Amino acid sequence: MKRLIFLLFCILSVPNIFGEVSAKFSNCSWTEESGNMILHFDLDVNGCKDQPLKVIAYFYNSDDTKLADKNGSYKTTDGQVAAHMDIKPRYDSSHWDDLTITIPVSELHPRPGENSYYINFEVHKGTNSIGSISKACSYKLKGGSSNSHSSGSTYSSSNSGDICTGCSGTGKMTCTVCSGTGTNPIPRPIVNYYTYQTTMIR
């Protein structure tokens, strides 16, 4: 009896012994670099050795509706903003640290005004989903008017370097960067696309 229990324990301890197919995300986050949103995540995949898989990031509005694509560049077949990467596990149980998916900020197509958005991750084997995580990351982005084709974020740049990044030279006293002067102080401020955190550089 003890041998039978020990044998059963050994069988159940071996990963994917019954051919389980699954994917699990962890440590999801994002960073911004050179006008791109870079999505980071760790990933565990079971039961897919040497099989091509697609890891997809789907973008949503805060009201749970799909973020609509506007130019056909980064999208699903039904027009939702999305980006992906391809992987092929080398083992029955594979783990990756800090995989990344990159999408240009200009492809995020924010609604007019400042709004919140979130991202779901999903792993597809063919047309079937084998694992997902909802609301893995969230961010805020300010869009222009409904007639504008630009992102309209608060970040802006100038060739001259004299126009205030925070208020675009309007000099409004609500600007916390230039204190209403309309020109950049020294050191020069750079405003993050999503958090609006200001970093001063020389």
C-alpha positions as CSV (number, residue, x, y, z in Angstrom):
1,M,0.0,0.0,0.0
2,K,2.8,2.4,0.9
3,R,4.5,1.6,-2.4
4,L,1.3,2.4,-4.3
5,I,0.9,5.7,-2.5
6,F,4.5,6.6,-3.2
7,L,4.2,5.7,-6.9
8,L,1.1,7.8,-7.2
9,F,2.8,10.7,-5.5
10,C,5.7,10.4,-7.9
11,I,3.4,10.4,-11.0
12,L,1.5,13.4,-9.8
13,S,4.7,15.3,-9.1
14,V,6.0,15.1,-12.6
15,P,4.8,18.2,-14.5
16,N,2.5,17.7,-17.5
17,I,2.5,13.9,-17.0
18,F,-1.1,13.8,-18.4
19,G,-0.4,16.2,-21.2
20,E,-1.9,19.3,-19.6
21,V,-1.7,22.3,-21.9
22,S,-1.7,25.6,-20.1
23,A,-0.1,29.1,-19.9
24,K,0.3,31.4,-16.9
25,F,1.4,35.0,-16.7
26,S,3.1,36.8,-13.8
27,N,5.0,40.0,-13.0
28,C,3.2,42.0,-15.7
29,S,4.2,45.7,-16.1
30,W,5.1,48.3,-18.8
31,T,7.8,50.9,-19.4
32,E,8.0,53.7,-22.0
33,E,11.1,54.2,-24.2
34,S,11.6,56.3,-27.3
35,G,7.9,56.7,-28.1
36,N,7.1,53.0,-27.5
37,M,5.1,51.2,-24.8
38,I,7.1,48.1,-23.8
39,L,5.0,45.4,-22.1
40,H,6.9,43.1,-19.7
41,F,5.8,39.8,-18.3
42,D,7.0,36.4,-17.1
43,L,5.4,33.3,-18.7
44,D,5.1,29.6,-17.9
45,V,3.8,27.2,-20.6
46,N,3.1,23.5,-20.2
47,G,2.4,20.8,-22.8
48,C,3.5,22.7,-25.9
49,K,7.1,21.5,-26.6
50,D,8.2,22.6,-30.1
51,Q,4.8,24.0,-31.0
52,P,4.4,27.6,-32.3
53,L,2.4,29.9,-29.9
54,K,1.3,33.5,-30.1
55,V,1.3,35.8,-27.1
56,I,-1.2,38.6,-27.6
57,A,-1.7,41.9,-25.8
58,Y,-5.3,43.2,-26.1
59,F,-6.1,46.8,-25.3
60,Y,-9.3,48.0,-23.6
61,N,-11.0,51.1,-22.5
62,S,-11.8,51.5,-18.8
63,D,-15.5,50.7,-19.5
64,D,-14.4,47.2,-20.7
65,T,-15.0,48.0,-24.4
66,K,-12.3,47.2,-26.9
67,L,-9.9,50.0,-27.8
68,A,-10.6,50.7,-31.4
69,D,-7.8,50.8,-34.0
70,K,-7.8,53.7,-36.4
71,N,-5.2,52.9,-39.1
72,G,-5.0,49.1,-39.5
73,S,-1.5,48.7,-38.2
74,Y,-1.7,47.1,-34.8
75,K,-5.1,45.3,-34.6
76,T,-7.1,42.1,-34.4
77,T,-9.4,41.0,-37.2
78,D,-12.3,42.8,-35.5
79,G,-10.4,46.1,-35.2
80,Q,-9.3,46.0,-31.6
81,V,-5.8,47.5,-30.8
82,A,-3.5,44.6,-30.1
83,A,0.2,43.6,-30.4
84,H,1.8,40.1,-30.3
85,M,5.0,38.1,-30.2
86,D,5.7,34.5,-31.4
87,I,7.3,31.8,-29.2
88,K,8.1,28.1,-29.4
89,P,8.7,26.3,-26.1
90,R,11.8,24.0,-26.1
91,Y,10.5,21.9,-23.2
92,D,7.2,20.4,-22.0
93,S,7.4,22.8,-19.1
94,S,9.0,26.1,-20.2
95,H,9.5,29.4,-18.3
96,W,10.5,32.8,-19.6
97,D,11.6,35.8,-17.6
98,D,10.8,39.3,-18.8
99,L,9.3,38.7,-22.3
100,T,8.4,41.9,-24.0
101,I,5.9,43.1,-26.5
102,T,6.4,46.6,-28.0
103,I,3.8,48.9,-29.5
104,P,4.3,52.5,-30.6
105,V,2.5,55.1,-28.5
106,S,1.1,56.5,-31.7
107,E,-0.8,53.2,-32.2
108,L,-2.7,53.4,-28.9
109,H,-5.3,55.7,-30.3
110,P,-6.7,57.3,-27.1
111,R,-10.2,58.7,-26.8
112,P,-10.5,62.5,-26.5
113,G,-9.5,63.8,-23.1
114,E,-7.6,62.0,-20.3
115,N,-8.8,58.4,-19.9
116,S,-7.8,55.1,-18.3
117,Y,-7.0,51.9,-20.3
118,Y,-6.0,48.4,-19.4
119,I,-4.3,45.4,-21.1
120,N,-5.2,41.7,-21.2
121,F,-2.6,39.1,-22.1
122,E,-3.4,35.8,-23.8
123,V,-1.5,32.8,-25.2
124,H,-2.9,31.2,-28.4
125,K,-2.1,27.7,-29.7
126,G,-3.6,27.9,-33.2
127,T,-7.1,29.5,-32.7
128,N,-7.4,28.2,-29.1
129,S,-6.5,30.2,-26.0
130,I,-4.4,28.2,-23.5
131,G,-4.0,30.8,-20.8
132,S,-4.8,34.5,-20.1
133,I,-4.7,37.2,-17.5
134,S,-7.2,40.1,-17.3
135,K,-6.3,43.7,-16.5
136,A,-2.6,42.8,-16.3
137,C,-1.5,46.4,-16.8
138,S,-3.3,49.7,-16.8
139,Y,-2.3,53.2,-17.9
140,K,-3.7,56.7,-18.5
141,L,-3.3,58.6,-21.8
142,K,-4.7,62.0,-22.9
143,G,-6.1,62.1,-26.5
144,G,-6.8,65.0,-28.7
145,S,-10.1,66.1,-30.2
146,S,-12.2,63.5,-32.1
147,N,-11.1,65.2,-35.3
148,S,-7.4,64.8,-34.5
149,H,-5.2,62.0,-35.7
150,S,-2.5,62.5,-33.2
151,S,-2.2,61.0,-29.7
152,G,-2.5,64.4,-28.2
153,S,-0.5,63.3,-25.1
154,T,0.9,66.0,-22.8
155,Y,4.4,65.1,-23.9
156,S,5.7,67.3,-26.7
157,S,9.1,68.2,-28.1
158,S,10.5,71.2,-29.8
159,N,13.5,71.6,-32.1
160,S,14.3,74.9,-30.5
161,G,14.1,73.6,-27.0
162,D,12.5,76.8,-25.8
163,I,8.8,75.8,-25.7
164,C,7.6,74.5,-22.3
165,T,6.9,70.8,-22.5
166,G,4.2,71.0,-19.8
167,C,1.9,73.7,-21.3
168,S,3.1,73.8,-25.0
169,G,4.0,77.5,-24.6
170,T,0.6,78.7,-23.5
171,G,2.0,80.0,-20.2
172,K,-1.0,79.0,-18.2
173,M,-0.5,79.2,-14.5
174,T,-1.9,75.6,-14.2
175,C,1.4,74.4,-15.7
176,T,3.5,72.8,-12.9
177,V,6.6,72.6,-15.2
178,C,7.2,76.3,-16.2
179,S,5.1,77.9,-13.5
180,G,3.2,79.9,-16.1
181,T,6.2,81.4,-18.0
182,G,5.6,79.4,-21.1
183,T,9.3,78.5,-21.5
184,N,11.3,75.5,-20.4
185,P,13.4,76.0,-17.2
186,I,16.9,74.7,-17.1
187,P,17.4,71.7,-16.6
188,R,14.8,70.8,-19.3
189,P,11.7,68.8,-18.2
190,I,10.6,65.6,-20.0
191,V,7.0,64.5,-19.1
192,N,6.2,60.8,-19.1
193,Y,3.5,59.9,-21.7
194,Y,1.3,58.0,-19.3
195,T,1.9,59.0,-15.7
196,Y,2.8,62.7,-16.5
197,Q,5.7,62.3,-14.1
198,T,8.3,65.0,-14.8
199,T,12.0,64.1,-15.2
200,M,14.5,67.0,-15.4
201,I,17.4,66.6,-17.8
202,R,20.3,68.9,-18.9
